[in-house]
Amino acid sequence: MSKIEEALHKIAENILYLDEASLMSLWEKYKTRMEHFSFSPDWEKSVVIFSIINSIRVKNAIFNEQMLARKATDETISPPRNRKPGKPNLRLVK
């Protein structure tokens, strides 16, 4: 793994610990700063911060969507609870 990739992994580890609700309180601030372009390091940092906030939102949305899909799949596949021990879980298919 290259040094830049290692640095990105460390940054990602730190970002994953950030709370989406807390980040959302900063979303509008950095959106406004990003929209007001200037040739400055502060503007560049604002774009990166805004992107980080959005990346956490996207990651959480995908995660929640997958959890709901998995839960729905588990509920449809899981065997009935009133099954007798030792009996196979069979159902009539026509």
Secondary structure, 3 states (H helix, E strand, C coil): CCHHHHHHHHHHHHHHCCCHHHHHHHHHHHHHHHHCCCCCHHHHHHHHHHHHHHHHHHHHHHHHHHHHHHHHHHHHHCCCCCCCCCCCCCCCCC
